[in-house]
């Protein structure tokens, strides 16, 4: 075996990657072997954080609103295509994290012309896409309805204050953690499991078989979008089905903190109760030899199980179960949801049919759905900014004495105040549609940055040719909806139905 390089250049403007062996999964997770029990106890996790965000604004607001207004045919296939493309995209983003120990926002700084452009632009796009806070405002509406037993009146300020209270709860969860990513995983095990189990039981009780079949048929039948729906609505649905289309990378950094591949060598962000841990400012990769090639295959298999077995399946169930419940609510009531009442529409209809207990159960699930999104998005905005600042600013690292928590928590408080102001300005669903279409902007940029980076990884970690084709399809599919969103904003959409 040849002596491994001590450093490996990758891209421009950033230090070369240190080179050392990939760790074994057993070493990372502290077990003697990775069986089924160990897989779900230790290895599965980052997909749950992504899934907690995924089963949220798109699944509880945009998907049900579109289905409630227009039905499944012409809408369902958009959901399926979006979920498949996004899961492939997630795998490619995570490939880079596993192979280098660098989170994507730091990796983008290696793409020409360098970090002075791509790192601040990427942070800005993430903040700009999600700071509108529609996900928080909608959760606040659900809490209000749960407490008062009624939909909040138009213009009521109380739901917005509840939204801010939930943001404070996110801060407390992260502050109480020893290891922030692990706290998010455990919270999402509880929330996502409760959400899917609860929705499944309610749907089996409420929704007749014919509507189940109509939904499944709509998911797998390509058809023209229904008359009256706008391409902006479809773009929002596509953007927030599964996760956040071209911006999904902002969550994949959790594979570093989980210790996947070279992430184990790079460190993680600990909570206030945790020990201070070193977080490398630049990544680490592995030598191209037989031992590391075999170890890479093992990590890649774990990634595929986490992404396709947990994230994709969960995302599809997370969209199917709320949308068929909405379709049933529309049928029972003879009414269609509006932007103002979609967070609580189903609960109100089911109360009239099945009593106040059903109303409360559905509202609790709705609050859990939207809070899991709130938890993931709010923390991710702070995490992306912290990772970017820590990696690219030696002055900041000196100021915080190498402890990223000294930036992470003060910035979270600032962001909480800013979002709290913004959510008083518009209806939650309007804000969510804005965020979803801004997510599609990422699809015009990041697939190409990802192709540049992944093509320069050690050979065992490089994608196959058809992976690049799928990244281009992400660009075409989601990018079209963003371009149309801008045209529609200017008053001249590219396409109407």
ABEGO torsion letter per residue (X at the ends): XBBBBABBBBEBGBBBBBBBBBBBAAAAAGBABBBAAAAAAAABGAAAAAAAAABBAAAAAAAAAAAAAAEABGAAAAAAAAAAAAAAAAAAAAAAAAAAGBBAAAAAAABOAEAAAAAAAAAAAAAAAAAAGAAAAAAAAAAAAAAAGBBBBBGBAAAAAAAAAAAAAAAAAAAABABAAAAAAAAAAAAAAAAAAAAAAAAAAABBAAAAAAAAAAAABBBBBBBGBBAAAAAAAAAABGBAEAAAAAAAAAAAAAGBEAAAAAEBBBBAABBBBBBBABBBBBBBBAAAAAAAAAAAAAAAAAAAAAAAAAAAAAAAAAAAAAAAAAAAAGBBBBAAAAAAAAAAAAAAAAEAAAAAAAAAAAAAAAAAAAAAAAAAAAAAAAAAAAAABAAAAAAAGGBAAAAAAAAAAAAAAAAAAAAAABBAAAAAAAAAAAAAAAAAAAAAAAAAAAAABBAAABBBAAAAAAAAAAAAAAAAAAAAAAAAAAGBBABBX
